[in-house]
């Protein structure tokens, strides 16, 4: 009876997303990320606390000495990377249409937090002047519309739930961190799925479908009201990645972050030179 019960419990757990969360958290820890499992964030629409699957943090000081100014401890030049991750196990194919676009060719400015806001809105061509050679967003095929195939219309979309969760959590955690010295925070929203992922394209009334292991999804939200009670549309790019390919793309994300850190360092040094010349 005990073995039978054990098998039933294992079978039941395999149907949930918990094993997926553990696998992704372990992969992150093995790659020197600080992992916070099931952190709480506050939903800025309902003010209710909700749970994110994983918040992973990596602090990179490797270029601290390349900034030509002594800083107090804690204010050194560093990149603090945040991966805001939601994990989903699904037996329904997730389909995204390649009809996404953003206003400007750039890393979404909502991904950044620092004292140097002029850096946040830089286009890729501006970042290139400071040494950025490439970034995965540059030539990515962007998607927007989505469909969860074979899903009962009465059920809520797990795709939407995942996208809105990582966006709201990113916005919440961004507010909780300070911006001292030459620190740059980078927030990257990610959805990892145990299931199949499809890119759909419609051209001249013909629908084509391709199995993929990662998709870049444009998912916009209204900003929180400002002092004039005005909101505007914030652009965001969410990476949806299959479990089997997470390790590969984590390596790419890490390389992109390192290159962005170098770009930030060059930008800081240019700012210091300009300040000294005045």
N, C-alpha and C positions, 0 to 999 in steps of 0.2 A: 504493500500500500504506500509506503514512504517513497519508493522509487517512482511509482505511478504519479503520486502527488508532485514530486520534484519535477518530472517531465511536463506535467500540466502547467506548473508555475513557470518553467523555462519557456514553454510554448506561448504562454500569456505575455511574458516579458518581451519576447521577440516581436510581438505585434505592436509594441509601444515604441516610442522614440528614445527610451532611456539607454539602451545599449549604444545607440548612435551617439548620444551626448557623451557617454563615457569614452568612447573611441576617439572622438574629436578632441575632447579635453586632454586625453593622454598624448595624442599627437602634438598638441600645442605645448604641453609640458616638456616633452622630449626635445622640442625645438626652442627651449629656454623662454617660453612665454609664462608670465604669471597668470594663473587661471582662477577666475571666480565663477564657481558653479551656482546656478540658480540665483543670481543677484536680483534684488528688487529694484524696480524703477517706478516712478509715479506717472500715471497716464495724465498728460496735460489737458485732455479733454474732459475726463470724468473725475480727475483728482484722486482716483483710486490706485492703490499700490498693485502692481502686476509683476510677473516673474519673467525674466529673460533666461534663456538656457545657459549661455556662456558670455562672459566679458573677459577677454584676454588682453593683457597689457605687456608691452615690451618697452623698456627704457634704454635708449642707445646714447652713450656718452662718447663714442669712439672719435668724434670730430671736435670734442670740447676744446682741445688745445689749439685748434686751427682758427679760433676767433681771437683776434689780436687785441684783447682787453681782458684784464683780470676781473673775475666776478666772484661775488660771495658764494659760498657753498649753497647749493640749491637753485642758484640762478644761472648755472653754466649753460652753455650751448648744448642742447640735447633734443632728441626727437622722442616723444612719448606716443607710441602707436597703440591704438585701441581697436580690437576686433570685436564687433557687436554681433553675436552669432545666435541664430535660431535654428534648431534642428528639427526636421520633419521626416517621418517615415510614412510612405504612401504607396498604395498599390494602384493609384490613379495616375496616368501620365500627365505631367505638367507641360503645357504647351504655351510658348510665348511668341508673339508676332514681332517681326523685325521692323516695326513702325515707330521706333523710339527716336527722339532727337533732343538735344539740349541747345540752349540759346547761344552758348559760346563754347569753343573747344578748350575745356579746362577741367581740372579736378573740381568738383562742386565745392564752392566756398564754404558751405555748411559743414564740410568735413574738417575744417581747420579751427584751431583756437590758439591765439598768441597775442602778444602786444603789438605785433606788426601786421595790422589788418590789410595793408596794401599788398602783402604777399598772398593773402587768401584768394584774391580775385584775379590773380595773374593767369593769362592765357598760356597755352603750351609754348607758343612762340616766344613769350617773355621769359618763361622758365628756362627755355633753351639757352638764352643769353647768360644764364647763371650756371650752366653746366648740365642741365637735365637732357640726357641723350634719348631716353625712351620711357614710356609709361604705358601700362596695359590699357588704359582708357583711350589713348590717342587714336588708335585705329580700330577700336572695338565696334562691332556691329551692335547697335543699341536696339533694345526691344521695349515695348510698352504694354500693348494689350496682352491678355493672358486668358487661358482656359484650362480648367481641370477636367480632363476627359472622363466621361462615364460617371460623373458626379451627380447624385440626385439633386435637383434644383432646390429642394427644400433645405439641403445642408449648406452651411456657410462655406465660403471659399477658403480653403487652407492656404492657398497662395496669398490671398489678400491678408489674412491673419498674420502670416509670416512677414510679409513686406511691411505692414503697418507696425508690427511689433519692433522690428529692428530699427525703423525710423524713429519711433517714439522713444525707444531706449537710448538711441544715439543722442537725441536731443536732450534727454534727461541727464545722462552721464556727462555730456559736454558742459552743462551748467554747473556741475559739482566740482569741476577742476579749476584751480587758479591759473594765472598766467604770469609767472614771475620771470624776470630777466630775459634770456634768449631761448626759452623753452618753446617748442612747437608741439602742440597736440594734434594728432591725426586720427580721425574716427572713420572706420571702414565697416559699413553694414554688410553682413553676409548671411545667406540662408543656405544651409547644407541639407540635402535631401537624400534619403535612402529610397531610390525609385528612379523612374526614367524621366529624362529631360529632353524636350523637343523644341527646335526652332522652326517657326512657320513663316512662310513668305507668300504674298499674293501679288502676282504680276500678270496683267492682261487676263484677268479672270481665272488664272491658273493658280492653284494652291499647291505649294511644295512643302515637304516636311523633312526635317533632318534631325537625327539623333545626335545630341551633343552632350558634353560633360560640364560645360559652364555657359552661363548666359548673363549678360549685363542688362539690367532692367532699369529704365528710367521710372522713378516713382516719386511724384511730387506731393508736397503737403503745403497747406497754408501755414505761414509763420504765426507765432504767437502775436497777439495784438500789441502794437507799440503804444507810446504815450498818447497818440491821437486815436487810439482804438482802431488802427488800420492794420490789416494783414496783407501779405503778399505771398506769391507762390514761390516756395523754395524747391530748387531742383536737387535731386539726389540720384545717385546710381547705386543700385544694390546688386551684388554678385550672388547669383544662385549657382551652387556647385554641387555636383554629385559626390557622395561619400568616397567612392573609389578614386576620385581625382583630387580630393582635398589636399593630400600631401604634396602633389605636384604644384598646385596653385598656391599653396602656402609658401613654397619656395620662391615662386615668382613675386608674390606680394612682399616678401621679405627683401628681395633684391630691389624692387621698386621703391620701397621705403628707404633703403640705404641710399639710393640715388637721389631721392627727394631730400634726404637729410643733408647730403653734400650740396645740393642746390640751395637749400636754406642757409647753410653755413656761408656760402659765397655771397648770398644776398645780405646777410648780416654784416659781413666784412665790407661790402660796398657801402652799406648804410653808415657804418662807422667812419669810413674814409670821407664820405660826403659831409658828415657832421664835423669832422676835424678840420676840413678845408674852409668851413664858414668862419 
